[in-house]
Amino acid sequence: MLKTPELAMPRTNKVTTVCNGKRKVWMDYEEAKAYFLELMMTTEGDERDRAECVYIQLTHGLSECSDVDE
């Protein structure tokens, strides 16, 4: 049995994020998660909410994460 469910794991290490209108392609999934976690913990208000939205999507293993509600 796997310790982490397969669906929660990213299929590739590459992830694209869009936060506050800025698009960035990350080659390291864990680096992206660490960046957005730190951003979420060090900001307030709308900026924190945007970072939290992207971070939650990253934790769910999505390959494209955005702060835009669709």
PyMOL Python script that loads the backbone (N, CA, C, O; Angstrom):
from pymol import cmd

cmd.read_pdbstr("""\
ATOM      1  N   MET A   1       0.845  -1.185   0.000  1.00  0.00           N
ATOM      2  CA  MET A   1       0.000   0.000   0.000  1.00  0.00           C
ATOM      3  C   MET A   1       0.886   1.243   0.000  1.00  0.00           C
ATOM      4  O   MET A   1       1.895   1.296   0.704  1.00  0.00           O
ATOM      5  N   LEU A   2       0.511   2.214  -0.774  1.00  0.00           N
ATOM      6  CA  LEU A   2       1.272   3.457  -0.846  1.00  0.00           C
ATOM      7  C   LEU A   2       0.962   4.344   0.351  1.00  0.00           C
ATOM      8  O   LEU A   2      -0.170   4.387   0.832  1.00  0.00           O
ATOM      9  N   LYS A   3       1.984   5.050   0.822  1.00  0.00           N
ATOM     10  CA  LYS A   3       1.769   5.967   1.940  1.00  0.00           C
ATOM     11  C   LYS A   3       0.941   7.174   1.505  1.00  0.00           C
ATOM     12  O   LYS A   3       0.109   7.666   2.267  1.00  0.00           O
ATOM     13  N   THR A   4       1.170   7.655   0.274  1.00  0.00           N
ATOM     14  CA  THR A   4       0.431   8.793  -0.259  1.00  0.00           C
ATOM     15  C   THR A   4      -0.427   8.296  -1.422  1.00  0.00           C
ATOM     16  O   THR A   4       0.083   7.623  -2.318  1.00  0.00           O
ATOM     17  N   PRO A   5      -1.705   8.614  -1.421  1.00  0.00           N
ATOM     18  CA  PRO A   5      -2.561   8.168  -2.524  1.00  0.00           C
ATOM     19  C   PRO A   5      -2.031   8.660  -3.867  1.00  0.00           C
ATOM     20  O   PRO A   5      -1.543   9.785  -3.979  1.00  0.00           O
ATOM     21  N   GLU A   6      -2.132   7.809  -4.880  1.00  0.00           N
ATOM     22  CA  GLU A   6      -1.627   8.158  -6.195  1.00  0.00           C
ATOM     23  C   GLU A   6      -2.260   9.420  -6.751  1.00  0.00           C
ATOM     24  O   GLU A   6      -1.581  10.199  -7.420  1.00  0.00           O
ATOM     25  N   LEU A   7      -3.529   9.641  -6.497  1.00  0.00           N
ATOM     26  CA  LEU A   7      -4.197  10.813  -7.039  1.00  0.00           C
ATOM     27  C   LEU A   7      -3.668  12.115  -6.439  1.00  0.00           C
ATOM     28  O   LEU A   7      -3.788  13.172  -7.057  1.00  0.00           O
ATOM     29  N   ALA A   8      -3.096  12.050  -5.261  1.00  0.00           N
ATOM     30  CA  ALA A   8      -2.568  13.247  -4.621  1.00  0.00           C
ATOM     31  C   ALA A   8      -1.152  13.576  -5.091  1.00  0.00           C
ATOM     32  O   ALA A   8      -0.633  14.651  -4.792  1.00  0.00           O
ATOM     33  N   MET A   9      -0.533  12.665  -5.817  1.00  0.00           N
ATOM     34  CA  MET A   9       0.839  12.879  -6.279  1.00  0.00           C
ATOM     35  C   MET A   9       0.832  13.491  -7.673  1.00  0.00           C
ATOM     36  O   MET A   9       0.062  13.063  -8.532  1.00  0.00           O
ATOM     37  N   PRO A  10       1.672  14.476  -7.904  1.00  0.00           N
ATOM     38  CA  PRO A  10       1.749  15.047  -9.253  1.00  0.00           C
ATOM     39  C   PRO A  10       2.329  14.018 -10.230  1.00  0.00           C
ATOM     40  O   PRO A  10       3.216  13.243  -9.874  1.00  0.00           O
ATOM     41  N   ARG A  11       1.825  14.023 -11.442  1.00  0.00           N
ATOM     42  CA  ARG A  11       2.300  13.058 -12.439  1.00  0.00           C
ATOM     43  C   ARG A  11       3.670  13.431 -12.963  1.00  0.00           C
ATOM     44  O   ARG A  11       4.461  12.557 -13.318  1.00  0.00           O
ATOM     45  N   THR A  12       3.955  14.709 -13.015  1.00  0.00           N
ATOM     46  CA  THR A  12       5.272  15.176 -13.416  1.00  0.00           C
ATOM     47  C   THR A  12       5.745  16.169 -12.366  1.00  0.00           C
ATOM     48  O   THR A  12       4.972  16.610 -11.516  1.00  0.00           O
ATOM     49  N   ASN A  13       7.007  16.510 -12.436  1.00  0.00           N
ATOM     50  CA  ASN A  13       7.546  17.497 -11.506  1.00  0.00           C
ATOM     51  C   ASN A  13       7.229  18.918 -11.956  1.00  0.00           C
ATOM     52  O   ASN A  13       7.415  19.865 -11.192  1.00  0.00           O
ATOM     53  N   LYS A  14       6.750  19.077 -13.194  1.00  0.00           N
ATOM     54  CA  LYS A  14       6.475  20.386 -13.772  1.00  0.00           C
ATOM     55  C   LYS A  14       5.067  20.852 -13.398  1.00  0.00           C
ATOM     56  O   LYS A  14       4.105  20.087 -13.472  1.00  0.00           O
ATOM     57  N   VAL A  15       4.968  22.112 -12.997  1.00  0.00           N
ATOM     58  CA  VAL A  15       3.670  22.683 -12.654  1.00  0.00           C
ATOM     59  C   VAL A  15       3.642  24.141 -13.101  1.00  0.00           C
ATOM     60  O   VAL A  15       4.655  24.839 -13.053  1.00  0.00           O
ATOM     61  N   THR A  16       2.469  24.587 -13.535  1.00  0.00           N
ATOM     62  CA  THR A  16       2.279  25.976 -13.947  1.00  0.00           C
ATOM     63  C   THR A  16       1.352  26.652 -12.949  1.00  0.00           C
ATOM     64  O   THR A  16       0.287  26.131 -12.618  1.00  0.00           O
ATOM     65  N   THR A  17       1.771  27.819 -12.473  1.00  0.00           N
ATOM     66  CA  THR A  17       0.931  28.572 -11.540  1.00  0.00           C
ATOM     67  C   THR A  17       0.617  29.948 -12.119  1.00  0.00           C
ATOM     68  O   THR A  17       1.421  30.543 -12.835  1.00  0.00           O
ATOM     69  N   VAL A  18      -0.571  30.430 -11.789  1.00  0.00           N
ATOM     70  CA  VAL A  18      -0.976  31.788 -12.139  1.00  0.00           C
ATOM     71  C   VAL A  18      -1.484  32.418 -10.856  1.00  0.00           C
ATOM     72  O   VAL A  18      -2.492  31.991 -10.294  1.00  0.00           O
ATOM     73  N   CYS A  19      -0.770  33.445 -10.400  1.00  0.00           N
ATOM     74  CA  CYS A  19      -1.147  34.118  -9.165  1.00  0.00           C
ATOM     75  C   CYS A  19      -0.959  35.617  -9.355  1.00  0.00           C
ATOM     76  O   CYS A  19       0.121  36.078  -9.723  1.00  0.00           O
ATOM     77  N   ASN A  20      -2.018  36.364  -9.101  1.00  0.00           N
ATOM     78  CA  ASN A  20      -1.990  37.821  -9.230  1.00  0.00           C
ATOM     79  C   ASN A  20      -1.613  38.238 -10.653  1.00  0.00           C
ATOM     80  O   ASN A  20      -0.918  39.234 -10.853  1.00  0.00           O
ATOM     81  N   GLY A  21      -2.082  37.463 -11.639  1.00  0.00           N
ATOM     82  CA  GLY A  21      -1.834  37.774 -13.037  1.00  0.00           C
ATOM     83  C   GLY A  21      -0.470  37.357 -13.554  1.00  0.00           C
ATOM     84  O   GLY A  21      -0.167  37.572 -14.727  1.00  0.00           O
ATOM     85  N   LYS A  22       0.359  36.765 -12.705  1.00  0.00           N
ATOM     86  CA  LYS A  22       1.705  36.348 -13.116  1.00  0.00           C
ATOM     87  C   LYS A  22       1.725  34.834 -13.313  1.00  0.00           C
ATOM     88  O   LYS A  22       1.387  34.066 -12.412  1.00  0.00           O
ATOM     89  N   ARG A  23       2.128  34.431 -14.508  1.00  0.00           N
ATOM     90  CA  ARG A  23       2.203  33.008 -14.858  1.00  0.00           C
ATOM     91  C   ARG A  23       3.645  32.542 -14.706  1.00  0.00           C
ATOM     92  O   ARG A  23       4.565  33.205 -15.185  1.00  0.00           O
ATOM     93  N   LYS A  24       3.847  31.408 -14.043  1.00  0.00           N
ATOM     94  CA  LYS A  24       5.189  30.878 -13.859  1.00  0.00           C
ATOM     95  C   LYS A  24       5.159  29.366 -14.020  1.00  0.00           C
ATOM     96  O   LYS A  24       4.266  28.689 -13.511  1.00  0.00           O
ATOM     97  N   VAL A  25       6.153  28.847 -14.738  1.00  0.00           N
ATOM     98  CA  VAL A  25       6.306  27.407 -14.906  1.00  0.00           C
ATOM     99  C   VAL A  25       7.424  26.964 -13.968  1.00  0.00           C
ATOM    100  O   VAL A  25       8.548  27.462 -14.041  1.00  0.00           O
ATOM    101  N   TRP A  26       7.101  26.031 -13.096  1.00  0.00           N
ATOM    102  CA  TRP A  26       8.047  25.496 -12.127  1.00  0.00           C
ATOM    103  C   TRP A  26       8.488  24.121 -12.598  1.00  0.00           C
ATOM    104  O   TRP A  26       7.667  23.329 -13.059  1.00  0.00           O
ATOM    105  N   MET A  27       9.764  23.837 -12.487  1.00  0.00           N
ATOM    106  CA  MET A  27      10.277  22.512 -12.828  1.00  0.00           C
ATOM    107  C   MET A  27      10.323  21.597 -11.611  1.00  0.00           C
ATOM    108  O   MET A  27      10.549  20.394 -11.742  1.00  0.00           O
ATOM    109  N   ASP A  28      10.111  22.165 -10.431  1.00  0.00           N
ATOM    110  CA  ASP A  28      10.139  21.395  -9.190  1.00  0.00           C
ATOM    111  C   ASP A  28       8.843  21.654  -8.426  1.00  0.00           C
ATOM    112  O   ASP A  28       8.621  22.751  -7.916  1.00  0.00           O
ATOM    113  N   TYR A  29       8.001  20.642  -8.354  1.00  0.00           N
ATOM    114  CA  TYR A  29       6.695  20.751  -7.712  1.00  0.00           C
ATOM    115  C   TYR A  29       6.818  21.169  -6.244  1.00  0.00           C
ATOM    116  O   TYR A  29       6.066  22.018  -5.766  1.00  0.00           O
ATOM    117  N   GLU A  30       7.773  20.564  -5.540  1.00  0.00           N
ATOM    118  CA  GLU A  30       7.951  20.866  -4.118  1.00  0.00           C
ATOM    119  C   GLU A  30       8.416  22.305  -3.900  1.00  0.00           C
ATOM    120  O   GLU A  30       8.049  22.931  -2.905  1.00  0.00           O
ATOM    121  N   GLU A  31       9.211  22.826  -4.811  1.00  0.00           N
ATOM    122  CA  GLU A  31       9.661  24.218  -4.720  1.00  0.00           C
ATOM    123  C   GLU A  31       8.473  25.173  -4.855  1.00  0.00           C
ATOM    124  O   GLU A  31       8.390  26.174  -4.144  1.00  0.00           O
ATOM    125  N   ALA A  32       7.568  24.860  -5.762  1.00  0.00           N
ATOM    126  CA  ALA A  32       6.372  25.678  -5.948  1.00  0.00           C
ATOM    127  C   ALA A  32       5.507  25.652  -4.685  1.00  0.00           C
ATOM    128  O   ALA A  32       5.016  26.690  -4.240  1.00  0.00           O
ATOM    129  N   LYS A  33       5.327  24.463  -4.115  1.00  0.00           N
ATOM    130  CA  LYS A  33       4.527  24.355  -2.885  1.00  0.00           C
ATOM    131  C   LYS A  33       5.161  25.149  -1.751  1.00  0.00           C
ATOM    132  O   LYS A  33       4.463  25.846  -1.013  1.00  0.00           O
ATOM    133  N   ALA A  34       6.476  25.048  -1.608  1.00  0.00           N
ATOM    134  CA  ALA A  34       7.171  25.777  -0.540  1.00  0.00           C
ATOM    135  C   ALA A  34       7.045  27.278  -0.739  1.00  0.00           C
ATOM    136  O   ALA A  34       6.861  28.018   0.228  1.00  0.00           O
ATOM    137  N   TYR A  35       7.141  27.736  -1.981  1.00  0.00           N
ATOM    138  CA  TYR A  35       7.026  29.165  -2.275  1.00  0.00           C
ATOM    139  C   TYR A  35       5.641  29.692  -1.882  1.00  0.00           C
ATOM    140  O   TYR A  35       5.529  30.721  -1.216  1.00  0.00           O
ATOM    141  N   PHE A  36       4.596  28.982  -2.298  1.00  0.00           N
ATOM    142  CA  PHE A  36       3.248  29.462  -2.014  1.00  0.00           C
ATOM    143  C   PHE A  36       2.871  29.307  -0.540  1.00  0.00           C
ATOM    144  O   PHE A  36       2.080  30.095  -0.021  1.00  0.00           O
ATOM    145  N   LEU A  37       3.415  28.323   0.126  1.00  0.00           N
ATOM    146  CA  LEU A  37       3.193  28.196   1.566  1.00  0.00           C
ATOM    147  C   LEU A  37       3.816  29.388   2.299  1.00  0.00           C
ATOM    148  O   LEU A  37       3.189  29.992   3.170  1.00  0.00           O
ATOM    149  N   GLU A  38       5.051  29.715   1.935  1.00  0.00           N
ATOM    150  CA  GLU A  38       5.718  30.860   2.567  1.00  0.00           C
ATOM    151  C   GLU A  38       4.984  32.160   2.248  1.00  0.00           C
ATOM    152  O   GLU A  38       4.801  33.000   3.129  1.00  0.00           O
ATOM    153  N   LEU A  39       4.563  32.331   0.996  1.00  0.00           N
ATOM    154  CA  LEU A  39       3.821  33.528   0.600  1.00  0.00           C
ATOM    155  C   LEU A  39       2.519  33.636   1.389  1.00  0.00           C
ATOM    156  O   LEU A  39       2.138  34.720   1.831  1.00  0.00           O
ATOM    157  N   MET A  40       1.854  32.517   1.558  1.00  0.00           N
ATOM    158  CA  MET A  40       0.596  32.481   2.291  1.00  0.00           C
ATOM    159  C   MET A  40       0.799  32.867   3.759  1.00  0.00           C
ATOM    160  O   MET A  40      -0.046  33.537   4.350  1.00  0.00           O
ATOM    161  N   MET A  41       1.911  32.446   4.335  1.00  0.00           N
ATOM    162  CA  MET A  41       2.179  32.709   5.747  1.00  0.00           C
ATOM    163  C   MET A  41       2.721  34.113   6.022  1.00  0.00           C
ATOM    164  O   MET A  41       2.660  34.588   7.156  1.00  0.00           O
ATOM    165  N   THR A  42       3.245  34.776   4.999  1.00  0.00           N
ATOM    166  CA  THR A  42       3.881  36.077   5.223  1.00  0.00           C
ATOM    167  C   THR A  42       3.097  37.257   4.665  1.00  0.00           C
ATOM    168  O   THR A  42       3.561  38.393   4.755  1.00  0.00           O
ATOM    169  N   THR A  43       1.923  37.017   4.091  1.00  0.00           N
ATOM    170  CA  THR A  43       1.125  38.110   3.540  1.00  0.00           C
ATOM    171  C   THR A  43      -0.249  38.141   4.212  1.00  0.00           C
ATOM    172  O   THR A  43      -0.621  37.243   4.968  1.00  0.00           O
ATOM    173  N   GLU A  44      -0.977  39.201   3.908  1.00  0.00           N
ATOM    174  CA  GLU A  44      -2.323  39.369   4.479  1.00  0.00           C
ATOM    175  C   GLU A  44      -3.305  39.762   3.387  1.00  0.00           C
ATOM    176  O   GLU A  44      -2.911  40.151   2.287  1.00  0.00           O
ATOM    177  N   GLY A  45      -4.571  39.655   3.704  1.00  0.00           N
ATOM    178  CA  GLY A  45      -5.624  40.131   2.816  1.00  0.00           C
ATOM    179  C   GLY A  45      -5.752  39.339   1.528  1.00  0.00           C
ATOM    180  O   GLY A  45      -5.624  38.115   1.510  1.00  0.00           O
ATOM    181  N   ASP A  46      -6.013  40.080   0.438  1.00  0.00           N
ATOM    182  CA  ASP A  46      -6.249  39.449  -0.860  1.00  0.00           C
ATOM    183  C   ASP A  46      -5.042  38.665  -1.357  1.00  0.00           C
ATOM    184  O   ASP A  46      -5.197  37.604  -1.963  1.00  0.00           O
ATOM    185  N   GLU A  47      -3.843  39.179  -1.105  1.00  0.00           N
ATOM    186  CA  GLU A  47      -2.639  38.481  -1.553  1.00  0.00           C
ATOM    187  C   GLU A  47      -2.518  37.120  -0.873  1.00  0.00           C
ATOM    188  O   GLU A  47      -2.136  36.136  -1.507  1.00  0.00           O
ATOM    189  N   ARG A  48      -2.841  37.067   0.405  1.00  0.00           N
ATOM    190  CA  ARG A  48      -2.813  35.798   1.138  1.00  0.00           C
ATOM    191  C   ARG A  48      -3.860  34.839   0.581  1.00  0.00           C
ATOM    192  O   ARG A  48      -3.593  33.650   0.411  1.00  0.00           O
ATOM    193  N   ASP A  49      -5.042  35.358   0.302  1.00  0.00           N
ATOM    194  CA  ASP A  49      -6.115  34.518  -0.237  1.00  0.00           C
ATOM    195  C   ASP A  49      -5.729  33.912  -1.585  1.00  0.00           C
ATOM    196  O   ASP A  49      -6.018  32.745  -1.849  1.00  0.00           O
ATOM    197  N   ARG A  50      -5.068  34.715  -2.445  1.00  0.00           N
ATOM    198  CA  ARG A  50      -4.629  34.216  -3.753  1.00  0.00           C
ATOM    199  C   ARG A  50      -3.601  33.102  -3.586  1.00  0.00           C
ATOM    200  O   ARG A  50      -3.691  32.056  -4.229  1.00  0.00           O
ATOM    201  N   ALA A  51      -2.615  33.343  -2.708  1.00  0.00           N
ATOM    202  CA  ALA A  51      -1.566  32.346  -2.477  1.00  0.00           C
ATOM    203  C   ALA A  51      -2.160  31.067  -1.894  1.00  0.00           C
ATOM    204  O   ALA A  51      -1.750  29.966  -2.262  1.00  0.00           O
ATOM    205  N   GLU A  52      -3.124  31.209  -0.986  1.00  0.00           N
ATOM    206  CA  GLU A  52      -3.768  30.043  -0.375  1.00  0.00           C
ATOM    207  C   GLU A  52      -4.511  29.224  -1.423  1.00  0.00           C
ATOM    208  O   GLU A  52      -4.466  27.994  -1.400  1.00  0.00           O
ATOM    209  N   CYS A  53      -5.189  29.895  -2.332  1.00  0.00           N
ATOM    210  CA  CYS A  53      -5.932  29.216  -3.390  1.00  0.00           C
ATOM    211  C   CYS A  53      -4.987  28.366  -4.249  1.00  0.00           C
ATOM    212  O   CYS A  53      -5.286  27.209  -4.542  1.00  0.00           O
ATOM    213  N   VAL A  54      -3.856  28.937  -4.647  1.00  0.00           N
ATOM    214  CA  VAL A  54      -2.886  28.205  -5.455  1.00  0.00           C
ATOM    215  C   VAL A  54      -2.280  27.064  -4.644  1.00  0.00           C
ATOM    216  O   VAL A  54      -2.121  25.956  -5.157  1.00  0.00           O
ATOM    217  N   TYR A  55      -1.942  27.321  -3.388  1.00  0.00           N
ATOM    218  CA  TYR A  55      -1.331  26.298  -2.540  1.00  0.00           C
ATOM    219  C   TYR A  55      -2.262  25.093  -2.366  1.00  0.00           C
ATOM    220  O   TYR A  55      -1.811  23.949  -2.428  1.00  0.00           O
ATOM    221  N   ILE A  56      -3.521  25.339  -2.154  1.00  0.00           N
ATOM    222  CA  ILE A  56      -4.488  24.238  -2.000  1.00  0.00           C
ATOM    223  C   ILE A  56      -4.541  23.399  -3.269  1.00  0.00           C
ATOM    224  O   ILE A  56      -4.585  22.171  -3.201  1.00  0.00           O
ATOM    225  N   GLN A  57      -4.537  24.049  -4.414  1.00  0.00           N
ATOM    226  CA  GLN A  57      -4.545  23.306  -5.673  1.00  0.00           C
ATOM    227  C   GLN A  57      -3.265  22.485  -5.827  1.00  0.00           C
ATOM    228  O   GLN A  57      -3.300  21.359  -6.322  1.00  0.00           O
ATOM    229  N   LEU A  58      -2.139  23.055  -5.400  1.00  0.00           N
ATOM    230  CA  LEU A  58      -0.870  22.322  -5.458  1.00  0.00           C
ATOM    231  C   LEU A  58      -0.918  21.081  -4.567  1.00  0.00           C
ATOM    232  O   LEU A  58      -0.424  20.021  -4.952  1.00  0.00           O
ATOM    233  N   THR A  59      -1.506  21.208  -3.386  1.00  0.00           N
ATOM    234  CA  THR A  59      -1.573  20.059  -2.484  1.00  0.00           C
ATOM    235  C   THR A  59      -2.470  18.949  -3.038  1.00  0.00           C
ATOM    236  O   THR A  59      -2.337  17.785  -2.660  1.00  0.00           O
ATOM    237  N   HIS A  60      -3.380  19.321  -3.935  1.00  0.00           N
ATOM    238  CA  HIS A  60      -4.251  18.328  -4.571  1.00  0.00           C
ATOM    239  C   HIS A  60      -3.606  17.700  -5.801  1.00  0.00           C
ATOM    240  O   HIS A  60      -4.191  16.816  -6.427  1.00  0.00           O
ATOM    241  N   GLY A  61      -2.396  18.155  -6.149  1.00  0.00           N
ATOM    242  CA  GLY A  61      -1.658  17.544  -7.239  1.00  0.00           C
ATOM    243  C   GLY A  61      -1.991  18.019  -8.631  1.00  0.00           C
ATOM    244  O   GLY A  61      -1.691  17.326  -9.603  1.00  0.00           O
ATOM    245  N   LEU A  62      -2.606  19.189  -8.758  1.00  0.00           N
ATOM    246  CA  LEU A  62      -2.937  19.694 -10.087  1.00  0.00           C
ATOM    247  C   LEU A  62      -1.686  20.162 -10.818  1.00  0.00           C
ATOM    248  O   LEU A  62      -0.739  20.632 -10.187  1.00  0.00           O
ATOM    249  N   SER A  63      -1.672  20.039 -12.140  1.00  0.00           N
ATOM    250  CA  SER A  63      -0.512  20.467 -12.913  1.00  0.00           C
ATOM    251  C   SER A  63      -0.621  21.926 -13.343  1.00  0.00           C
ATOM    252  O   SER A  63       0.372  22.527 -13.753  1.00  0.00           O
ATOM    253  N   GLU A  64      -1.829  22.505 -13.252  1.00  0.00           N
ATOM    254  CA  GLU A  64      -2.033  23.930 -13.513  1.00  0.00           C
ATOM    255  C   GLU A  64      -2.872  24.492 -12.376  1.00  0.00           C
ATOM    256  O   GLU A  64      -3.990  24.042 -12.124  1.00  0.00           O
ATOM    257  N   CYS A  65      -2.309  25.488 -11.693  1.00  0.00           N
ATOM    258  CA  CYS A  65      -2.973  26.064 -10.524  1.00  0.00           C
ATOM    259  C   CYS A  65      -3.150  27.563 -10.734  1.00  0.00           C
ATOM    260  O   CYS A  65      -2.243  28.237 -11.221  1.00  0.00           O
ATOM    261  N   SER A  66      -4.319  28.081 -10.365  1.00  0.00           N
ATOM    262  CA  SER A  66      -4.609  29.488 -10.579  1.00  0.00           C
ATOM    263  C   SER A  66      -5.389  30.052  -9.404  1.00  0.00           C
ATOM    264  O   SER A  66      -6.101  29.333  -8.702  1.00  0.00           O
ATOM    265  N   ASP A  67      -5.238  31.351  -9.206  1.00  0.00           N
ATOM    266  CA  ASP A  67      -5.990  32.016  -8.143  1.00  0.00           C
ATOM    267  C   ASP A  67      -7.311  32.571  -8.664  1.00  0.00           C
ATOM    268  O   ASP A  67      -8.028  33.244  -7.924  1.00  0.00           O
ATOM    269  N   VAL A  68      -7.637  32.306  -9.901  1.00  0.00           N
ATOM    270  CA  VAL A  68      -8.854  32.817 -10.539  1.00  0.00           C
ATOM    271  C   VAL A  68      -9.990  31.827 -10.334  1.00  0.00           C
ATOM    272  O   VAL A  68      -9.840  30.641 -10.626  1.00  0.00           O
ATOM    273  N   ASP A  69     -11.122  32.305  -9.835  1.00  0.00           N
ATOM    274  CA  ASP A  69     -12.304  31.439  -9.682  1.00  0.00           C
ATOM    275  C   ASP A  69     -12.937  31.250 -11.051  1.00  0.00           C
ATOM    276  O   ASP A  69     -13.242  32.220 -11.745  1.00  0.00           O
ATOM    277  N   GLU A  70     -13.132  29.996 -11.433  1.00  0.00           N
ATOM    278  CA  GLU A  70     -13.736  29.713 -12.735  1.00  0.00           C
ATOM    279  C   GLU A  70     -15.032  28.989 -12.581  1.00  0.00           C
ATOM    280  O   GLU A  70     -15.682  28.668 -13.576  1.00  0.00           O
TER     281      GLU A  70
END
""", "prot")
cmd.dss("prot")
cmd.show_as("cartoon", "prot")
cmd.util.cbc("prot")
cmd.orient("prot")
